[in-house]
C-alpha cells in the first residue's frame, strides 16, 4: 500500500485566516493577502461562516494555498478538510479528539492540536 508522505510544516509564517476579523473582506481575499505577505501555512478558521459558504471558501482557499506553495489547515473541521482536500486540520481542546481526526484523515495529512503548557505539548507529540 502506497501512502503519500505527510507534509512537513515549512519554515516561515504560520498565519490564521479568520472570518471574524475584517468582515468586509471575503475569506479568499484575506487568504490572498496573507499569502502575498509570505504565509507558508494558513489555518482557516470559520466560526461564523454557514456550512455551504464555508465549504466553498475552504475549497477556494486550499486552491490558492496550493498555487502559492503554502499549506492550508482547516480549524476544527475534519469534514471540510476532507472535502476541500486541505493539507490537514487543527483541533482544539473541545473538538474531535486528534486520534479520531487522524483516523478520518489518514496518514498523509497533518493533524495539529492546541497544546497548553509542557504536558499538553508532550501529549500532542505522542
Residue frames as a rotation matrix with the C-alpha (Angstrom) as fourth column:
UNK 1
0.582 0.813 0.000 0.00
0.813 -0.582 0.000 0.00
0.000 0.000 -1.000 0.00
UNK 2
-0.477 -0.754 0.451 1.49
0.771 -0.606 -0.197 3.31
0.421 0.254 0.871 -1.12
UNK 3
0.559 0.613 -0.559 0.67
0.809 -0.550 0.206 6.10
-0.181 -0.567 -0.803 1.34
UNK 4
0.402 -0.434 0.806 1.69
0.320 -0.758 -0.568 9.64
0.858 0.486 -0.165 0.38
UNK 5
-0.500 -0.642 -0.581 4.14
0.786 -0.054 -0.616 11.13
0.364 -0.765 0.532 2.87
UNK 6
0.551 0.650 -0.523 2.65
0.819 -0.541 0.190 13.51
-0.160 -0.533 -0.831 5.40
UNK 7
0.385 -0.429 0.817 3.65
0.335 -0.760 -0.557 17.08
0.860 0.489 -0.149 4.53
UNK 8
-0.241 -0.534 -0.811 6.00
0.971 -0.126 -0.205 18.83
0.007 -0.836 0.548 6.91
UNK 9
0.806 0.440 -0.396 5.34
0.469 -0.883 -0.025 22.32
-0.360 -0.166 -0.918 8.19
UNK 10
0.300 -0.720 0.625 7.51
0.725 -0.254 -0.640 24.63
0.620 0.645 0.446 6.11
UNK 11
-0.465 -0.506 -0.726 9.68
0.816 -0.564 -0.130 27.34
-0.344 -0.653 0.675 7.62
UNK 12
-0.842 0.152 0.519 8.07
0.150 -0.857 0.494 30.74
0.519 0.493 0.698 7.59
UNK 13
-0.747 0.554 0.367 4.93
-0.663 -0.576 -0.479 32.43
-0.054 -0.601 0.797 8.84
UNK 14
-0.696 0.673 -0.248 2.02
0.649 0.738 0.181 30.29
0.305 -0.035 -0.952 10.08
UNK 15
-0.942 0.328 0.075 -0.96
-0.337 -0.922 -0.194 32.64
0.006 -0.208 0.978 9.98
UNK 16
-0.506 0.853 0.123 -4.66
0.569 0.438 -0.696 32.50
-0.648 -0.282 -0.708 10.83
UNK 17
-0.898 0.423 0.123 -7.26
-0.134 -0.527 0.839 33.41
0.419 0.737 0.530 8.26
UNK 18
-0.780 0.544 -0.309 -10.28
0.513 0.275 -0.813 34.14
-0.357 -0.793 -0.494 10.45
UNK 19
-0.343 0.737 0.582 -13.84
0.717 -0.194 0.669 35.00
0.606 0.647 -0.462 9.44
UNK 20
0.506 0.585 -0.634 -14.34
0.860 -0.397 0.321 37.24
-0.064 -0.707 -0.704 12.49
UNK 21
-0.132 -0.632 -0.764 -11.62
0.378 -0.745 0.550 39.75
-0.916 -0.216 0.337 11.56
UNK 22
-0.760 -0.162 -0.630 -12.08
-0.393 -0.658 0.643 42.32
-0.518 0.736 0.436 8.79
UNK 23
-0.219 0.756 0.617 -15.61
0.382 0.649 -0.658 41.13
-0.898 0.092 -0.431 7.91
UNK 24
0.497 0.393 -0.774 -15.67
-0.475 -0.623 -0.621 43.46
-0.727 0.676 -0.123 4.90
UNK 25
-0.307 -0.664 -0.681 -13.17
-0.951 0.224 0.211 41.12
0.012 0.713 -0.701 3.20
UNK 26
0.773 0.511 -0.377 -14.02
-0.532 0.845 0.056 37.64
0.347 0.157 0.925 1.98
UNK 27
0.684 -0.525 0.506 -12.02
-0.134 0.593 0.794 34.71
-0.717 -0.611 0.335 3.33
UNK 28
0.577 -0.475 0.665 -10.48
0.813 0.406 -0.416 34.29
-0.073 0.781 0.621 -0.13
UNK 29
0.664 -0.326 0.673 -9.40
0.020 -0.892 -0.452 37.95
0.747 0.313 -0.586 -0.16
UNK 30
0.748 -0.387 0.540 -7.90
-0.643 -0.220 0.733 37.58
-0.165 -0.896 -0.413 3.31
UNK 31
0.654 -0.500 0.567 -6.09
0.332 0.864 0.379 34.40
-0.679 -0.059 0.731 2.30
UNK 32
0.620 -0.420 0.663 -4.68
0.689 -0.113 -0.716 36.03
0.376 0.900 0.219 -0.82
UNK 33
0.684 -0.361 0.633 -3.37
-0.420 -0.906 -0.063 38.95
0.596 -0.223 -0.771 1.24
UNK 34
0.697 -0.418 0.582 -1.80
-0.494 0.307 0.813 36.63
-0.519 -0.855 0.007 3.81
UNK 35
0.626 -0.464 0.627 -0.18
0.644 0.761 -0.079 34.53
-0.441 0.453 0.775 1.09
UNK 36
0.649 -0.380 0.660 1.10
0.366 -0.605 -0.707 37.65
0.667 0.700 -0.253 -0.67
UNK 37
0.669 -0.360 0.650 2.58
-0.679 -0.652 0.338 38.67
0.302 -0.668 -0.680 2.69
UNK 38
-0.296 -0.926 -0.235 4.59
-0.780 0.376 -0.500 35.46
0.552 0.035 -0.833 2.86
UNK 39
0.284 0.446 0.849 2.37
-0.856 0.517 0.014 32.98
-0.433 -0.731 0.528 4.72
UNK 40
-0.673 -0.530 -0.515 3.69
-0.682 0.714 0.156 29.43
0.286 0.456 -0.843 4.38
UNK 41
-0.753 0.555 -0.354 0.83
0.612 0.788 -0.068 27.87
0.241 -0.268 -0.933 6.37
UNK 42
-0.592 0.674 0.442 -2.71
-0.622 -0.731 0.281 29.21
0.512 -0.109 0.852 6.62
UNK 43
-0.864 0.468 -0.187 -5.04
0.482 0.663 -0.572 27.99
-0.144 -0.584 -0.799 9.32
UNK 44
-0.665 0.692 0.281 -8.53
-0.161 -0.500 0.851 28.70
0.729 0.521 0.444 8.02
UNK 45
-0.874 0.352 -0.335 -10.86
0.415 0.182 -0.891 29.50
-0.252 -0.918 -0.305 10.91
UNK 46
-0.709 0.685 0.170 -14.57
-0.189 -0.417 0.889 29.80
0.680 0.598 0.425 10.08
UNK 47
-0.898 0.339 -0.282 -16.57
0.391 0.315 -0.865 30.01
-0.204 -0.887 -0.415 13.31
UNK 48
-0.337 0.785 -0.519 -19.24
-0.117 -0.582 -0.805 32.32
-0.934 -0.211 0.288 11.85
UNK 49
-0.619 0.048 -0.784 -19.47
-0.781 -0.142 0.608 31.12
-0.083 0.989 0.125 8.24
UNK 50
0.435 0.846 0.308 -22.50
-0.747 0.530 -0.402 28.99
-0.503 -0.055 0.862 7.27
UNK 51
0.142 -0.443 0.885 -21.59
-0.003 0.894 0.448 25.43
-0.990 -0.066 0.126 6.19
UNK 52
0.665 0.126 0.736 -22.18
0.688 0.280 -0.669 25.74
-0.290 0.952 0.099 2.43
UNK 53
0.913 -0.361 0.191 -20.31
-0.253 -0.867 -0.429 29.01
0.321 0.343 -0.883 2.26
UNK 54
0.437 -0.776 0.454 -17.56
-0.663 0.063 0.746 27.52
-0.607 -0.627 -0.488 4.44
UNK 55
0.357 -0.285 0.890 -17.09
0.452 0.886 0.103 24.60
-0.817 0.366 0.445 2.03
UNK 56
0.825 -0.025 0.565 -16.86
0.527 -0.327 -0.784 26.92
0.205 0.945 -0.257 -0.98
UNK 57
0.787 -0.563 0.253 -14.40
-0.599 -0.796 0.092 29.19
0.150 -0.224 -0.963 0.86
UNK 58
0.393 -0.655 0.646 -12.32
-0.335 0.552 0.764 26.22
-0.856 -0.516 -0.002 2.03
UNK 59
0.529 -0.166 0.832 -12.05
0.708 0.627 -0.325 24.85
-0.468 0.761 0.450 -1.50
UNK 60
0.864 -0.177 0.472 -11.04
0.213 -0.720 -0.660 28.26
0.457 0.670 -0.584 -2.88
UNK 61
0.683 -0.630 0.370 -8.50
-0.725 -0.518 0.454 28.95
-0.094 -0.578 -0.810 -0.11
UNK 62
0.419 -0.534 0.735 -6.94
0.070 0.826 0.560 25.49
-0.905 -0.183 0.383 -0.39
UNK 63
0.666 -0.142 0.732 -6.56
0.745 0.176 -0.644 26.02
-0.038 0.974 0.223 -4.15
UNK 64
0.846 -0.361 0.393 -4.92
-0.242 -0.916 -0.321 29.43
0.475 0.176 -0.862 -3.57
UNK 65
0.571 -0.652 0.499 -2.58
-0.602 0.081 0.794 27.93
-0.558 -0.754 -0.346 -0.99
UNK 66
0.470 -0.385 0.794 -1.55
0.508 0.854 0.113 25.15
-0.722 0.350 0.597 -3.36
UNK 67
0.787 -0.151 0.598 -0.89
0.506 -0.397 -0.766 27.70
0.353 0.905 -0.236 -6.12
UNK 68
0.706 -0.496 0.506 1.29
-0.571 -0.821 -0.008 29.68
0.419 -0.283 -0.863 -3.70
UNK 69
-0.051 -0.740 -0.671 3.15
0.002 0.672 -0.741 26.59
0.999 -0.040 -0.033 -2.46
UNK 70
-0.617 -0.061 0.784 1.69
-0.740 -0.294 -0.605 27.01
0.268 -0.954 0.136 1.03
UNK 71
-0.820 0.364 -0.441 -0.19
0.443 0.893 -0.086 24.58
0.363 -0.266 -0.893 3.27
UNK 72
-0.353 0.781 0.515 -3.78
-0.679 -0.593 0.433 25.02
0.644 -0.196 0.739 4.37
UNK 73
-0.891 0.142 -0.431 -5.14
0.389 0.727 -0.565 23.60
0.233 -0.671 -0.703 7.62
UNK 74
-0.076 0.933 0.351 -8.81
-0.052 -0.356 0.933 23.81
0.996 0.052 0.076 8.50
UNK 75
-0.826 -0.153 0.543 -9.61
-0.510 -0.212 -0.834 24.82
0.243 -0.965 0.097 12.04
UNK 76
-0.485 0.600 0.636 -11.82
-0.627 0.269 -0.731 22.28
-0.610 -0.753 0.246 13.85
UNK 77
0.437 0.880 -0.187 -13.47
-0.696 0.199 -0.690 20.86
-0.570 0.432 0.699 10.71
UNK 78
-0.536 -0.614 0.580 -12.20
-0.161 0.748 0.644 17.46
-0.829 0.252 -0.499 9.57
UNK 79
0.225 0.713 0.664 -15.19
0.635 0.410 -0.655 17.13
-0.739 0.569 -0.361 7.24
UNK 80
0.929 0.112 -0.354 -14.36
-0.138 -0.780 -0.610 20.35
-0.344 0.616 -0.709 5.42
UNK 81
0.007 -0.995 -0.100 -10.67
-0.728 -0.073 0.682 19.47
-0.686 0.068 -0.725 5.32
UNK 82
-0.427 -0.111 0.897 -11.51
0.300 0.919 0.256 16.21
-0.853 0.378 -0.359 3.52
UNK 83
0.510 0.748 0.425 -14.00
0.673 -0.040 -0.739 17.80
-0.536 0.663 -0.523 1.13
UNK 84
0.915 -0.199 -0.351 -11.66
-0.318 -0.891 -0.324 20.69
-0.248 0.408 -0.879 0.30
UNK 85
0.722 -0.689 -0.067 -8.58
0.558 0.637 -0.531 18.42
0.409 0.346 0.845 0.04
UNK 86
0.768 -0.435 0.470 -6.76
-0.576 -0.790 0.209 20.52
0.281 -0.431 -0.857 2.63
UNK 87
-0.122 -0.929 -0.350 -3.33
-0.393 0.369 -0.842 19.57
0.912 0.035 -0.410 3.92
UNK 88
-0.633 -0.067 -0.772 -4.81
0.571 0.633 -0.523 18.87
0.523 -0.771 -0.362 7.35
UNK 89
0.504 0.831 0.234 -6.66
0.284 -0.416 0.864 20.22
0.815 -0.369 -0.446 10.36
UNK 90
-0.802 -0.536 0.263 -6.08
-0.129 -0.275 -0.953 21.87
0.583 -0.798 0.151 13.67
UNK 91
0.225 0.894 -0.387 -8.28
0.350 0.297 0.889 20.61
0.909 -0.335 -0.246 16.51
UNK 92
-0.295 -0.250 0.922 -8.75
-0.635 -0.670 -0.385 22.30
0.714 -0.699 0.039 19.85
UNK 93
-0.925 -0.171 0.340 -9.48
-0.381 0.434 -0.816 21.01
-0.008 -0.885 -0.466 23.32
UNK 94
-0.317 0.903 0.289 -13.22
-0.364 0.166 -0.917 20.71
-0.876 -0.395 0.276 22.75
UNK 95
0.100 0.295 -0.950 -13.14
-0.995 0.008 -0.103 19.47
-0.023 0.955 0.294 19.14
UNK 96
0.901 0.134 -0.412 -12.85
-0.235 0.950 -0.205 16.00
0.364 0.282 0.888 17.72
UNK 97
0.645 -0.721 0.254 -10.02
-0.125 0.227 0.966 14.16
-0.754 -0.654 0.056 19.51
UNK 98
0.070 -0.698 -0.713 -6.79
-0.925 -0.313 0.216 14.19
-0.374 0.645 -0.667 17.49
UNK 99
-0.731 -0.327 0.599 -6.80
-0.183 0.939 0.290 10.38
-0.658 0.102 -0.746 17.28
UNK 100
0.151 0.879 0.451 -10.22
0.511 0.321 -0.797 10.46
-0.846 0.351 -0.401 15.63
UNK 101
0.660 0.001 -0.751 -9.10
-0.499 -0.747 -0.440 13.23
-0.562 0.665 -0.493 13.26
UNK 102
-0.424 -0.891 -0.164 -6.07
-0.784 0.271 0.558 11.11
-0.453 0.366 -0.813 12.31
UNK 103
-0.493 0.310 0.813 -8.32
0.258 0.944 -0.204 8.08
-0.831 0.109 -0.546 11.74
UNK 104
0.591 0.805 0.042 -10.50
0.337 -0.200 -0.920 10.07
-0.732 0.558 -0.390 9.34
UNK 105
0.677 -0.346 -0.649 -7.71
-0.625 -0.737 -0.259 11.97
-0.389 0.581 -0.715 7.58
UNK 106
0.913 -0.409 0.010 -5.30
0.369 0.812 -0.452 9.06
0.177 0.417 0.892 7.25
UNK 107
0.388 -0.855 -0.345 -1.52
0.723 0.050 0.689 9.26
-0.572 -0.517 0.637 7.46
UNK 108
-0.208 -0.545 0.812 -0.99
0.963 -0.259 0.072 11.67
0.171 0.797 0.579 4.54
UNK 109
0.297 0.356 0.886 -2.37
0.224 -0.928 0.298 14.81
0.928 0.110 -0.356 6.20
UNK 110
-0.770 -0.614 0.171 -1.37
0.061 -0.338 -0.939 16.94
0.635 -0.713 0.298 9.16
UNK 111
0.473 0.829 -0.300 -3.24
0.539 -0.002 0.843 16.98
0.698 -0.560 -0.447 12.47
UNK 112
-0.633 -0.623 0.460 -2.39
0.041 -0.620 -0.783 19.93
0.773 -0.477 0.418 14.69
UNK 113
0.246 0.693 -0.678 -3.64
0.806 0.242 0.541 20.30
0.539 -0.679 -0.499 18.25
UNK 114
0.484 -0.046 0.874 -3.91
-0.409 -0.895 0.180 23.00
0.773 -0.444 -0.452 20.84
UNK 115
0.092 -0.536 -0.839 -1.24
0.743 0.598 -0.301 22.45
0.663 -0.596 0.453 23.49
UNK 116
0.685 0.158 0.711 -1.47
-0.312 -0.819 0.482 24.32
0.658 -0.552 -0.512 26.75
UNK 117
0.530 -0.577 0.622 1.84
-0.793 -0.076 0.604 24.01
-0.301 -0.813 -0.498 28.54
UNK 118
-0.452 -0.875 -0.171 4.59
-0.890 0.430 0.150 21.41
-0.057 0.220 -0.974 28.54
UNK 119
-0.585 0.272 0.764 2.36
-0.082 0.917 -0.389 18.44
-0.807 -0.290 -0.515 29.38
UNK 120
0.544 0.833 -0.104 -0.06
-0.136 -0.035 -0.990 19.36
-0.828 0.553 0.094 26.60
UNK 121
0.335 -0.511 -0.791 2.81
-0.941 -0.230 -0.250 19.60
-0.055 0.828 -0.558 24.14
UNK 122
-0.735 -0.602 0.312 4.11
-0.606 0.790 0.095 16.17
-0.304 -0.119 -0.945 25.20
UNK 123
-0.185 0.758 0.625 0.66
0.109 0.648 -0.754 14.65
-0.977 -0.072 -0.202 24.83
UNK 124
0.674 0.432 -0.599 0.24
-0.477 -0.363 -0.800 16.29
-0.563 0.825 -0.039 21.42
UNK 125
-0.148 -0.829 -0.540 3.54
-0.988 0.103 0.113 14.92
-0.038 0.550 -0.834 20.21
UNK 126
-0.763 -0.082 0.642 2.58
-0.221 0.965 -0.140 11.40
-0.608 -0.248 -0.754 21.30
